[in-house]
Amino acid sequence: MEQVSLARRAARLAANIPAVAHGPTIPFDSGHGFPALFPDLTAAADKALTTHREETLQYGSRPGLLELREWIAESMKEDGADVSPDEIMVTNGAKQGIDLLCRLLLDEGDSIVVTAPTYFTSIPIFRSFDVNFVEVGQDAEGLDTGQLETTLKRFKQQGHKAPKFVYNVPDFHNPTGITMSRRRREALLELASRYGMYVIEDSPYRKVRFEGSSEPSLKALDRTNNVFHLGTFSKLMAPGLRIGWIAGKRELLARMMQLKADGGTSPLVQRIIVEWCKAGHFPAHTENVQRTYRLHRDRMVAALRRDLPDAAVVVPHGGYYVWLTLPHHIDADELAKFAAEAGVTVLAGSKFYAVSGPGTLHSEGPPKNHMRLAYSHSSLDEIDEGIRRLAAALRRCNITPASAPSERLVAHSNSTTA
């Protein structure tokens, strides 16, 4: 008997899950937190399971715990965004927020704007909704709003509907580390308002800043309420908590709550976070996170200068990652395989381009000589050893780290180059 077909959203996805590395592997491929930074939540958990037992062991409310939403709203106000608790919905991490926004806004065949490159985990989520990707490049100031404006004008002239939204990580962009300038942020919001598009501001790294001053968030600059702001506790506290949030229009949050088929985000974990934050731990913990990850970034940059001197990298002022540009003839996908055999896992840059799969408006493939390295999870000694292993893997690609010219990324206003 012939089996019925899969849904289109599933049929276009990969039929395998990448193998989990075993043995003494150094992980530069994923933005896991540094275990020594995970907070002690014992006292908060004890209170959540005793004083608040009836609340925490019951189904959760769809918007999320009011006290947590009040804390998030106050934190966002301190950062310049005038948001009320009623304009916040708690989610199971920021990625659920992306999925819910897609459920709210997208029909099959709609177009969306992403940067080239963009956050690679968002790509299969978007692709499952059968979207057309409109890729817009980046430069020293982040998303190229001039290129975006040209694209939107062409869409209008050709009779196409405007893209439903622009998705971007404006602070310490994943994967490039670029921070979007204020003038570009303002230009993006003006274009969104003019063409009737929403903007999804994915902001997991905003408080993981090592130096320099912050640009206003897109939500803080939003005057037409077109911005959905995604936040998370994963990068500052612990990713295993799986607590994030969406800030946006009340009436649209109400619709998303009806699309959120999970019985409510865990009230136990929400209460643990509330009690830990109410105890006053957050400011000192944030400073420790910033201080620690700055040391990790500096160690990785120094190791790259020493062992891969011909690789170009934009040094971010925050976040979890560095973005490498390798010599033109290096295939980073091949290099990633050699690196895994050498005991260090990395992500080839090709994975961060939506153009590489179905549902795009382009035919050319992604560039092959980029790579993202995470400095967040490994210790300082592991960073040194991991870069040495990566350099050895590069030599297996029949080229030494200093034997060919590379195309250097231009440093943005919030970075230096190495």
Secondary structure as UniProt FT lines:
FT   HELIX           8..11
FT   STRAND          26..27
FT   HELIX           35..37
FT   HELIX           42..50
FT   TURN            51..52
FT   HELIX           53..56
FT   HELIX           66..78
FT   TURN            79..80
FT   HELIX           85..87
FT   STRAND          88..91
FT   HELIX           94..105
FT   TURN            108..109
FT   STRAND          111..115
FT   TURN            120..121
FT   HELIX           122..127
FT   TURN            128..130
FT   STRAND          132..136
FT   STRAND          138..139
FT   TURN            140..141
FT   STRAND          142..143
FT   HELIX           145..157
FT   TURN            158..159
FT   STRAND          165..168
FT   TURN            174..176
FT   HELIX           182..195
FT   STRAND          198..202
FT   TURN            206..207
FT   HELIX           218..221
FT   STRAND          227..232
FT   TURN            234..237
FT   HELIX           239..241
FT   STRAND          244..247
FT   HELIX           250..259
FT   HELIX           267..278
FT   TURN            279..280
FT   HELIX           282..307
FT   TURN            309..310
FT   STRAND          312..315
FT   STRAND          321..325
FT   TURN            328..329
FT   HELIX           332..342
FT   STRAND          344..345
FT   STRAND          347..348
FT   HELIX           349..352
FT   HELIX           354..356
FT   STRAND          370..374
FT   HELIX           380..396
FT   TURN            397..398
FT   TURN            401..402
FT   TURN            413..414
FT   STRAND          416..417
//
